[in-house]
Amino acid sequence: MTCDVQSLVAWEIRYRRWALRISAALVALWLVFDALSPGANRVVLAVRFLWSGCLLCASLLQRPERPRLAALSTAAATVGTALASVAVVAGREDGHLVGLCFLLAMPLIGLAVTPRVISTPVIASTITVSGGAAILVDMGSSPVVVAEWISLAAISAIAAAYCTRANRREAERVIAAEREHARAVEGLAESERRRGQSDKLAIAGWLTTGVAHEMNNPLAFVRSNLCWIRDRHAQAGLADPELSGVFDETMAGIDRMAQIVSDLRVFGRNGSDTVTPCSPAGILEEALRLASLRLRAVRVERVVAADLPPVLAAHGRAVQALVNLLANAGDAVEHLPAEARWIRVEARREGAAIRIDVDDGGPGLSEAVKARLFEPFVTTKSAGTGLGLSLTREFLLRFGATVEACRAPGAGARFTVRIPVAPAAVGGDSGAPPARPRPAATSTELRRSA
């Protein structure tokens, strides 16, 4: 329940508490008058005493933290009141007429105490109607008088039941309106949070693109200077195999940095959603390059089937989605011993789609977490935003791909991405030779390149 609904229930419970206390006080006062009057009936006094105690106990059980117990105790007190009323009227030889009028109003009195429990006035009314009729028959009243009294009592009972039902419907309408209002407020707050996170992501992408652009110039003149030094050494005739190897390794590192900068510029753009035929091996390789720094302490096993056909995807979005999944897998195993930190990425064809599995050796996913895994702002990390997997699914859905989570064989979690194969490839004739995937990088190469 929302706070407003809880407040409504708490107010109703407080109201019933005071109504029961006032009723208990009136019955106790009536008990005093009966005790002081001459010719007091001991049975009537005992009934009034028990009646007052029942109402007082029910008032003590009216606690907002136990609404069900409060409702049950009120219903029991109301039924007990009906029984006690019939017993008191039957036990007083001098007060049948006044007592019968009280029994006639009993359902409406019960309505004041239990305004939303429709079964209570029905039970109480049945008791008072049958009890009053029995008292009239015992008094020797004519059938017409008995029928008249039963008719009036039935009208009172029906009115009480109708009012109780109307109160209940009104309360349910108010509660439904409050819940709908709460859902609307929560939805608006979530939209604001998502907008704020989107703004942050847009700023981060803009900064990433700017940093990548600024890094291009230093990388260019470092590469140029290294080439100039290598050429000068060659012109001077200083042929040193060890130095030549150092130059080659340094140039490879600069090329690697340039590739990362290029990938960051693509990744940092807010992304084109243009769907084109793409190489699944190329998408996976770029995602692994971008995630390699995050996975530098993780053993990554990559298995890519040969001759995978092109997929129909937005290249940048597909890379972003896989980077998010790889980063999540890295987070899942980062606290494990070194030998247990592993991730396995497998890509293969499955019907009219390319299936990419990202497995990790982490603790896996509980059923409770898996049920809400792709909802925004749901996270199991102490410092997470809860947007990674939500955005991943959103990125993939934009071009018809899907993602699902399950438990990996053995241990850990498995995220499965399915990207539709390009129509020409599905038909068996791509119209052009498929893009040749780059050789798969080994785990050692990934860690060295990071």
C-alpha positions in Angstrom: 0.0 0.0 0.0 1.0 3.6 -0.6 1.5 6.0 2.2 -1.9 7.6 1.6 -3.6 4.3 1.7 -1.8 3.3 4.9 -2.9 6.6 6.4 -6.5 5.9 5.4 -6.4 2.4 7.0 -4.7 3.8 10.2 -7.3 6.5 10.5 -10.1 3.9 10.2 -8.5 1.7 12.9 -8.1 4.7 15.2 -11.8 5.6 14.6 -12.9 2.0 15.4 -10.7 2.1 18.6 -12.5 5.1 19.9 -15.9 3.9 18.9 -15.3 0.6 20.8 -14.0 2.5 23.8 -17.1 4.7 23.9 -19.3 1.7 23.5 -17.5 -0.1 26.3 -17.9 3.0 28.5 -21.7 3.2 27.8 -22.2 -0.4 28.5 -20.2 -0.1 31.8 -22.3 2.9 32.8 -25.5 1.0 32.0 -24.1 -1.8 34.2 -23.7 0.7 37.1 -27.3 1.9 36.7 -28.6 -1.7 36.6 -26.6 -2.6 39.7 -28.0 0.3 41.7 -31.6 -0.3 40.6 -33.8 -2.4 42.9 -34.4 -6.0 41.7 -31.3 -6.2 39.6 -31.0 -9.4 37.6 -27.6 -11.1 38.2 -27.7 -12.7 34.8 -28.2 -9.4 33.1 -25.4 -7.8 35.2 -23.0 -10.7 34.2 -23.9 -10.3 30.5 -23.3 -6.5 30.7 -20.0 -7.1 32.4 -18.8 -9.6 29.8 -20.2 -7.3 27.0 -18.2 -4.3 28.3 -15.0 -6.4 28.6 -15.4 -7.8 25.1 -15.7 -4.2 23.7 -12.7 -3.1 25.7 -10.5 -6.0 24.6 -11.5 -5.3 20.9 -10.5 -1.7 21.3 -7.0 -2.7 22.6 -6.5 -4.9 19.5 -7.0 -2.0 17.1 -3.4 -1.5 16.0 -2.5 -0.1 12.6 0.4 -2.5 12.2 -2.1 -5.4 12.5 -5.0 -4.4 10.3 -6.4 -7.9 9.8 -6.4 -8.7 13.5 -8.1 -5.3 14.1 -10.9 -6.1 11.6 -11.5 -9.6 13.1 -11.6 -8.3 16.6 -14.1 -5.6 15.6 -16.3 -8.2 13.9 -16.2 -10.4 16.9 -17.1 -7.5 19.2 -20.1 -6.6 17.0 -21.4 -10.2 16.9 -20.9 -10.4 20.7 -22.8 -7.2 21.1 -25.8 -8.6 19.2 -25.8 -11.7 21.4 -25.5 -9.7 24.5 -28.2 -7.3 23.5 -30.7 -10.2 22.9 -29.7 -11.8 26.2 -30.1 -8.5 28.1 -33.5 -7.8 26.6 -34.7 -11.3 27.3 -33.5 -11.1 30.9 -35.2 -7.8 31.8 -38.8 -8.4 32.6 -39.5 -4.6 32.8 -37.8 -3.5 29.6 -38.9 -5.5 26.7 -40.4 -2.6 24.7 -37.3 -0.4 25.1 -35.0 -3.4 24.5 -36.8 -4.3 21.3 -36.3 -0.8 20.0 -32.6 -1.2 20.8 -32.6 -4.5 18.9 -34.3 -2.8 16.0 -31.5 -0.2 15.8 -28.7 -2.7 16.4 -27.7 -3.2 12.8 -27.3 0.5 12.3 -25.3 0.8 15.5 -23.0 -2.0 14.2 -22.6 -0.1 11.0 -21.1 2.8 12.9 -18.4 0.5 14.3 -17.7 -1.6 11.2 -18.4 0.6 8.2 -16.7 -1.6 5.6 -17.1 -5.2 6.8 -20.4 -6.3 5.2 -20.5 -9.7 6.9 -20.7 -8.2 10.4 -24.0 -6.4 10.1 -25.5 -9.4 8.3 -24.6 -11.7 11.1 -25.5 -9.2 13.8 -28.8 -8.5 12.1 -29.7 -12.2 11.8 -29.1 -12.6 15.6 -31.1 -9.5 16.6 -34.0 -10.2 14.2 -34.4 -13.9 15.3 -33.8 -13.0 18.9 -36.3 -10.2 18.9 -38.9 -12.4 17.2 -38.3 -15.1 19.9 -38.8 -12.6 22.7 -42.1 -11.4 21.2 -43.4 -14.9 20.8 -42.4 -15.6 24.4 -44.3 -12.5 25.5 -47.4 -13.9 23.8 -47.6 -11.3 21.1 -49.9 -11.8 18.1 -48.4 -13.1 14.8 -49.2 -9.7 13.2 -47.1 -7.9 15.8 -44.2 -10.4 15.4 -44.4 -10.0 11.6 -44.5 -6.2 11.8 -41.4 -6.2 14.1 -39.5 -8.7 11.8 -40.3 -6.4 8.8 -39.0 -3.3 10.5 -35.9 -5.2 11.8 -35.3 -6.6 8.3 -35.5 -3.1 6.8 -33.0 -1.8 9.3 -30.7 -4.8 8.5 -30.9 -4.2 4.8 -30.2 -0.5 5.2 -27.1 -1.3 7.3 -25.9 -3.9 4.8 -26.5 -1.5 1.9 -24.6 1.3 3.6 -21.8 -1.0 4.5 -21.5 -2.1 0.9 -21.5 1.5 -0.3 -18.8 2.4 2.2 -16.7 -0.5 1.1 -17.0 0.4 -2.6 -16.1 4.0 -1.8 -13.1 3.0 0.2 -12.0 0.6 -2.6 -12.4 3.4 -5.1 -10.3 5.8 -3.0 -7.6 3.1 -2.5 -7.5 2.3 -6.2 -7.3 6.1 -7.0 -4.4 6.5 -4.5 -2.6 3.5 -5.9 -3.0 4.8 -9.5 -1.8 8.2 -8.4 1.2 6.6 -6.7 2.0 4.6 -9.8 1.8 7.8 -11.9 4.1 9.6 -9.5 6.6 6.7 -9.5 6.4 6.6 -13.3 7.1 10.3 -13.5 10.0 10.0 -11.1 11.4 7.1 -13.0 11.1 9.1 -16.3 12.9 12.0 -14.6 15.7 9.6 -13.3 16.0 8.1 -16.8 16.2 11.5 -18.4 18.9 12.5 -15.9 20.8 9.4 -16.6 20.4 9.8 -20.3 21.8 13.4 -20.0 24.7 12.0 -18.0 25.3 9.3 -20.7 25.1 11.9 -23.4 27.6 14.2 -21.6 29.9 11.2 -21.1 29.7 10.3 -24.8 30.5 13.9 -25.7 33.5 13.9 -23.4 34.7 10.6 -24.7 34.5 11.8 -28.2 36.4 15.0 -27.3 39.1 13.1 -25.4 39.5 10.6 -28.3 39.8 13.5 -30.7 42.5 15.2 -28.5 44.4 11.9 -28.3 44.7 11.6 -32.0 47.1 14.4 -32.4 49.7 13.2 -29.8 49.4 9.7 -31.2 50.0 11.0 -34.7 53.2 12.9 -33.9 54.5 10.1 -31.6 54.1 7.7 -34.5 55.7 10.2 -36.9 58.7 10.7 -34.5 59.2 7.0 -34.0 59.2 6.5 -37.8 61.7 9.3 -38.2 64.0 7.8 -35.5 63.8 4.4 -37.1 64.6 5.8 -40.5 67.6 7.8 -39.2 69.0 4.7 -37.5 68.6 2.8 -40.8 70.3 5.6 -42.7 73.2 5.6 -40.2 73.6 1.9 -40.7 72.9 1.0 -37.1 71.2 -2.3 -37.7 70.4 -3.6 -34.3 67.9 -6.5 -34.3 66.9 -5.9 -30.6 66.3 -2.2 -31.3 64.3 -3.1 -34.4 62.1 -5.4 -32.3 61.5 -2.6 -29.8 60.5 -0.3 -32.6 58.1 -2.8 -34.0 56.5 -3.5 -30.6 56.2 0.2 -29.9 54.6 0.8 -33.3 52.2 -2.1 -32.6 51.2 -0.5 -29.3 50.6 2.9 -31.0 48.5 1.2 -33.6 46.5 -0.5 -30.8 46.0 2.8 -29.1 44.9 4.4 -32.3 42.3 1.6 -32.8 41.0 2.1 -29.3 40.7 5.8 -29.8 38.8 5.2 -33.0 36.5 2.7 -31.3 35.9 5.2 -28.5 34.9 7.9 -30.9 32.3 5.5 -32.5 31.2 4.3 -29.1 31.0 7.8 -27.6 28.6 9.1 -30.3 25.0 8.9 -29.3 24.8 6.4 -31.9 23.3 5.9 -35.3 20.5 3.4 -35.3 20.9 2.8 -39.0 20.6 -0.9 -39.6 23.0 -2.4 -42.0 24.6 -5.8 -42.7 27.4 -6.2 -40.2 30.0 -8.8 -39.5 29.2 -10.5 -36.2 32.9 -11.4 -35.7 33.7 -7.7 -36.2 31.1 -6.6 -33.7 32.4 -9.1 -31.1 36.0 -8.2 -31.7 35.4 -4.4 -31.3 33.4 -5.1 -28.1 36.3 -7.2 -26.7 38.8 -4.4 -27.6 36.7 -1.8 -25.8 36.2 -4.0 -22.7 39.8 -5.3 -22.6 40.9 -2.8 -20.1 38.1 -3.8 -17.8 38.9 -7.5 -18.3 42.6 -7.2 -18.0 42.7 -9.5 -14.9 40.1 -11.9 -16.4 40.8 -15.0 -18.5 38.7 -14.5 -21.6 37.9 -17.5 -23.9 36.6 -16.6 -27.3 34.9 -19.1 -29.6 33.6 -17.9 -32.9 32.2 -20.3 -35.5 33.8 -20.0 -39.0 32.0 -18.3 -41.9 29.3 -16.6 -39.9 26.9 -14.8 -42.2 26.4 -11.0 -41.9 23.8 -9.8 -39.4 21.3 -7.0 -39.8 22.2 -4.6 -36.9 23.1 -1.1 -35.9 26.8 -1.7 -35.5 27.4 0.9 -32.7 24.4 -0.2 -30.7 25.4 -3.9 -31.0 28.9 -3.1 -29.8 27.5 -1.0 -26.9 25.2 -3.9 -25.8 28.0 -6.5 -25.8 30.4 -4.1 -24.0 27.8 -3.8 -21.2 27.4 -7.6 -21.0 31.2 -8.1 -20.9 31.5 -5.4 -18.2 28.8 -7.1 -16.1 30.5 -10.4 -16.5 33.8 -8.8 -15.3 32.0 -7.4 -12.3 30.6 -10.8 -11.4 34.0 -12.5 -11.2 36.3 -9.6 -10.0 36.1 -10.7 -6.3 36.9 -14.4 -7.1 40.4 -16.0 -6.9 42.6 -15.5 -10.0 42.0 -19.0 -11.2 38.2 -18.6 -11.0 38.1 -15.3 -12.9 37.0 -16.4 -16.4 34.6 -15.3 -19.1 33.6 -17.4 -22.2 32.2 -15.7 -25.3 30.8 -17.9 -28.0 29.2 -16.9 -31.3 27.4 -19.4 -33.6 24.5 -19.6 -36.0 21.1 -20.6 -34.7 18.5 -20.8 -37.4 17.9 -17.3 -38.8 19.9 -15.6 -36.1 23.5 -15.4 -34.8 23.6 -16.5 -31.1 26.2 -14.9 -28.9 26.6 -16.4 -25.4 28.5 -14.5 -22.6 29.2 -16.9 -19.7 31.0 -16.1 -16.5 32.2 -18.0 -13.5 30.5 -15.8 -10.9 27.9 -16.6 -8.3 25.0 -16.7 -10.9 21.5 -15.2 -10.8 18.8 -15.9 -8.2 15.3 -16.3 -9.4 14.2 -13.1 -7.7 17.0 -11.1 -9.4 16.4 -12.8 -12.8 12.7 -11.8 -12.7 13.6 -8.1 -12.6 17.0 -8.1 -14.2 16.3 -5.9 -17.2 14.1 -3.3 -15.4 15.6 0.2 -15.1 17.3 1.0 -11.8 17.4 -2.6 -10.6 20.9 -3.5 -9.6 22.7 -5.9 -7.2 25.8 -3.7 -7.1 26.4 -1.3 -4.2 27.6 1.4 -6.6 25.5 0.5 -9.7 23.0 2.7 -11.4 20.8 -0.2 -12.6 20.7 1.1 -16.2 23.3 -1.2 -17.9 21.1 -4.2 -18.7 18.1 -2.0 -19.3 20.0 0.0 -21.9 21.5 -3.2 -23.3 18.0 -4.6 -24.0 16.9 -1.3 -25.4 19.8 -1.1 -27.8 19.2 -4.6 -29.1 15.4 -4.2 -29.5 16.0 -1.2 -31.7 17.2 -3.5 -34.5 15.2 -6.6 -33.7 17.8 -8.4 -31.5 17.0 -10.0 -28.2 18.8 -10.7 -24.9 17.9 -13.1 -22.1 19.6 -14.4 -19.0 19.9 -17.8 -17.4 22.2 -19.9 -15.3 25.3 -21.0 -17.2 26.1 -24.7 -17.3 28.0 -25.6 -14.2 28.1 -22.2 -12.5 27.7 -18.5 -13.0 25.4 -16.6 -15.4 24.8 -16.7 -19.1 23.5 -13.8 -21.2 22.4 -14.9 -24.7 22.1 -12.3 -27.5 20.3 -13.3 -30.7 20.8 -11.0 -33.7 18.9 -11.7 -36.9 20.9 -12.7 -39.9 20.7 -10.4 -42.9 17.9 -11.4 -45.3 20.3 -12.2 -48.2 22.2 -14.5 -46.0 19.1 -16.2 -44.9 18.1 -16.8 -48.5 21.5 -18.5 -49.1 22.8 -15.8 -51.5 24.3 -12.7 -49.9 24.9 -11.1 -53.3 28.4 -10.4 -52.3 31.1 -12.3 -50.5 30.7 -12.0 -46.7 33.1 -9.9 -44.8 36.1 -12.0 -43.7 36.3 -11.9 -39.9 39.6 -11.1 -38.3 41.5 -13.8 -36.6 40.2 -14.5 -33.1 42.4 -12.9 -30.4 43.6 -15.2 -27.7 43.2 -14.5 -24.0 46.9 -13.7 -23.7 46.7 -11.2 -26.6 43.8 -9.5 -25.0 45.5 -9.2 -21.7 48.7 -7.9 -23.3 46.9 -5.4 -25.4 45.1 -4.1 -22.3 
